[in-house]
């Protein structure tokens, strides 16, 4: 697969699955009492957390597959099911419970810093984006 084509597929897939635009209302609800500088700090921490988690799984993905004896085909099926459930929730115009539950949002409003949990993980770097990164990198390694 040419590099440009892979980069385009990877970027669009990850951007749609991370879905930072849909996380904005929840972020604003969780940080309602925070000042502007604190919000900016939490948003940056969430973005860095998402980047580090996805990079870690992209680098360690093939090792994890080998360690647990998971084939790429089996993981594609499991990842496809997760993505299908997320897609159905998107069609119904609601946030997927694999990314965010109402309890997490309520818990987040009580936390002082929501940058890492629940915003960075699982709202941004959720199971769908992690599995996609692992599959994309495993396919590219072949």
Buried (B, 14 or more C-beta within 10 A) or exposed (E): EEEEEBEEBBEEBBEBBBBBEBBEEBBEEBBEEBEEEBBEBBBEBBBEBBBBBBEEBBEEBBEEBEEEEBEBEEBBEEBEEBBEBBEEBBEEEEBBEBBBBEEBBEBBBEBEBBBBBBBBBBBBBBBBBBBBBBBBBBEBEE
